[in-house]
Amino acid sequence: MRPAVGAALARCDECGGYEYGGAPDCRRCRRLVDGIVEEKWHCFFDQWQGENELDVARLITAEPDQHDWRIVDAALDRIVCEECGNRLSRGPMNCSACNLAHGFRYAAIESDRPGVPRGNEHAIRVNVSVVRRPQMTSAQELLARRLFLPALLVGFLPTTAQAQRISAMIKSDPTPERVSGLVDDWLRDQRTW
């Protein structure tokens, strides 16, 4: 279950980092990230009693702008890409069908939760997407996205200036230790207010 706004960051028993932040390498964190999408899907699909899940998934992906992003992402997970055989939108970089589906996912609805800065849900959604499609980004970008995800889930959001500064620092020194240190510094600053 997704953490509540304002909840304390919790450590993962498996990887030792903050929960969600070890994905995709940590199995437990990967299941937690997938759970963000799956929890919403199960609540939604329960309303479609007697319907075929794949048929409902196809209906959802035909009108992504009518549904919450987690429902759209879960629907894409249920459809097999005819071009590459992976979950639709999660295939390799050279799969045009997956890339097209990935682009359409961003038409879905992103509603910020009460008590979070505007744009928090979009940031969560982008970070979840990157973590669930690690083959599509650089190792440094993936590391930064996964390390920021736990803080975003409890309601934090870097300002544009903070995000740009951290991004520039990551590009100048992309070592995992440097990226982790930057995220830890940012989190420490956030806890003071």
Phi and psi in degrees as a GROMACS rama.xvg file:
@    title "Ramachandran Plot"
@    xaxis  label "Phi"
@    yaxis  label "Psi"
@TYPE xy
-64.5233  136.16  ARG-2
-66.628  152.865  PRO-3
-77.2525  155.267  ALA-4
-60.1127  130.375  VAL-5
87.0924  -4.0207  GLY-6
-65.7402  152.612  ALA-7
-72.0302  145.489  ALA-8
-69.1682  135.859  LEU-9
-111.119  148.695  ALA-10
-84.7029  144.231  ARG-11
-82.6858  131.211  CYS-12
-66.9146  -23.59  ASP-13
-87.9172  -47.9896  GLU-14
-104.765  -16.5571  CYS-15
85.812  -12.0359  GLY-16
-82.113  -173.933  GLY-17
-70.9  142.033  TYR-18
-51.8584  141.924  GLU-19
82.5827  -30.7432  TYR-20
-75.5825  -10.3304  GLY-21
-89.7976  -7.54501  GLY-22
-69.7885  148.528  ALA-23
-88.4297  -6.37149  PRO-24
-71.2901  -41.2901  ASP-25
-80.3812  123.094  CYS-26
-60.5125  -42.6476  ARG-27
-64.6321  -46.7061  ARG-28
-63.4591  -38.8623  CYS-29
-62.1536  -40.798  ARG-30
-65.5793  -37.5622  ARG-31
-64.0609  -43.9491  LEU-32
-63.4218  -47.1388  VAL-33
-61.0772  -32.6347  ASP-34
-63.8295  -28.859  GLY-35
-58.1748  -41.411  ILE-36
-79.0585  -47.1462  VAL-37
-65.5321  -37.8598  GLU-38
-58.5815  -45.9447  GLU-39
-65.829  -39.9591  LYS-40
-61.7139  -46.5229  TRP-41
-63.0324  -40.3465  HIS-42
-62.6806  -41.0387  CYS-43
-69.3581  -49.5372  PHE-44
-67.897  -25.8786  PHE-45
-57.5331  -24.2429  ASP-46
-78.465  -9.44412  GLN-47
-104.92  46.692  TRP-48
-53.1382  131.355  GLN-49
84.1634  -6.78831  GLY-50
-88.7531  153.015  GLU-51
-75.2928  129.037  ASN-52
-61.0301  -40.9544  GLU-53
-64.9354  -39.7404  LEU-54
-63.1559  -41.8321  ASP-55
-65.061  -41.8752  VAL-56
-59.3491  -42.246  ALA-57
-65.3038  -37.926  ARG-58
-61.4887  -43.1012  LEU-59
-64.0638  -45.4959  ILE-60
-70.3217  -17.5904  THR-61
-77.4534  -18.834  ALA-62
-140.209  63.3191  GLU-63
-61.9097  -27.8054  PRO-64
-71.3095  -3.85114  ASP-65
-100.658  -0.424949  GLN-66
-135.435  155.836  HIS-67
-59.3893  145.618  ASP-68
-58.2019  -33.775  TRP-69
-68.8923  -33.925  ARG-70
-69.2081  -41.3944  ILE-71
-63.9502  -46.8294  VAL-72
-60.4415  -41.6319  ASP-73
-66.6578  -37.4395  ALA-74
-63.2667  -43.3216  ALA-75
-60.472  -35.9718  LEU-76
-63.295  -23.2787  ASP-77
-91.5176  -5.66649  ARG-78
-107.877  130.865  ILE-79
-88.0604  130.387  VAL-80
-68.5971  127.928  CYS-81
-72.7492  -18.7166  GLU-82
-85.7147  -44.6401  GLU-83
-116.982  -15.2138  CYS-84
85.9386  -0.987235  GLY-85
-87.8382  179.172  ASN-86
-62.0442  136.965  ARG-87
-58.429  127.867  LEU-88
88.9109  -4.73732  SER-89
-116.159  15.7364  ARG-90
-80.5183  -171.354  GLY-91
-69.5182  164.898  PRO-92
-56.8357  -31.6986  MET-93
-88.6819  7.92607  ASN-94
-89.4074  107.996  CYS-95
-67.1624  -35.0359  SER-96
-65.848  -42.0699  ALA-97
-67.1855  -40.369  CYS-98
-64.5459  -38.9294  ASN-99
-65.3795  -46.8585  LEU-100
-62.1988  -39.4667  ALA-101
-60.5565  -41.9291  HIS-102
-64.0115  -40.5468  GLY-103
-67.5582  -24.9182  PHE-104
-60.2967  -26.9894  ARG-105
-78.5298  2.02052  TYR-106
-83.2743  -12.1806  ALA-107
-67.748  164.655  ALA-108
-78.4499  135.669  ILE-109
-124.139  105.906  GLU-110
-108.384  118.964  SER-111
-65.7533  142.948  ASP-112
-77.4875  154.818  ARG-113
-59.715  139.539  PRO-114
88.7316  6.60413  GLY-115
-116.228  155.706  VAL-116
-63.9301  147.527  PRO-117
-58.6178  131.036  ARG-118
99.4817  -4.9064  GLY-119
-60.149  -43.3215  ASN-120
-65.4212  -37.3766  GLU-121
-63.179  -43.1536  HIS-122
-62.3262  -42.3057  ALA-123
-59.7513  -48.3416  ILE-124
-60.3129  -43.4052  ARG-125
-65.4447  -45.4094  VAL-126
-64.3696  -40.797  ASN-127
-62.1174  -43.2897  VAL-128
-61.0386  -43.494  SER-129
-64.9137  -44.8822  VAL-130
-65.2085  -34.3952  VAL-131
-82.9054  -10.2034  ARG-132
-129.34  58.1445  ARG-133
-62.3409  -24.1453  PRO-134
-71.0036  -8.52653  GLN-135
-98.499  4.23741  MET-136
-141.629  169.019  THR-137
-73.03  159.722  SER-138
-60.8683  -38.502  ALA-139
-67.101  -44.0969  GLN-140
-62.5957  -44.3189  GLU-141
-60.1413  -45.1584  LEU-142
-60.9147  -47.3379  LEU-143
-62.2515  -45.2192  ALA-144
-61.8177  -44.1753  ARG-145
-71.3875  -32.8327  ARG-146
-73.9207  -30.9859  LEU-147
-77.5569  -25.6223  PHE-148
-53.213  -47.3071  LEU-149
-57.6099  -40.2517  PRO-150
-68.447  -39.449  ALA-151
-62.3218  -40.8577  LEU-152
-62.923  -28.6703  LEU-153
-94.7674  6.1817  VAL-154
112.548  -1.65268  GLY-155
-78.3382  157.384  PHE-156
-155.556  121.809  LEU-157
-66.7916  148.123  PRO-158
-69.2513  166.761  THR-159
-58.4016  -43.1758  THR-160
-63.3784  -42.7352  ALA-161
-62.4937  -45.9311  GLN-162
-62.4173  -41.5794  ALA-163
-67.4479  -39.9698  GLN-164
-64.1548  -45.9165  ARG-165
-65.2143  -40.2078  ILE-166
-61.3221  -44.1284  SER-167
-63.1306  -40.4431  ALA-168
-65.7926  -39.2629  MET-169
-63.4767  -41.1933  ILE-170
-67.4702  -32.4187  LYS-171
-79.3861  -26.7442  SER-172
-146.642  83.2691  ASP-173
-83.1078  17.6012  PRO-174
-66.6854  144.938  THR-175
-54.4376  -36.5984  PRO-176
-63.9787  -42.3502  GLU-177
-65.4417  -45.3037  ARG-178
-62.4074  -46.4565  VAL-179
-60.2918  -41.6518  SER-180
-63.3001  -40.9324  GLY-181
-63.2238  -43.637  LEU-182
-65.981  -43.5078  VAL-183
-60.4812  -42.2858  ASP-184
-61.4151  -44.7391  ASP-185
-62.3438  -44.8081  TRP-186
-61.4197  -42.2068  LEU-187
-59.4667  -42.0989  ARG-188
-64.4227  -35.747  ASP-189
-70.3225  -31.9682  GLN-190
-71.0048  -14.1332  ARG-191
-79.9752  -11.2158  THR-192
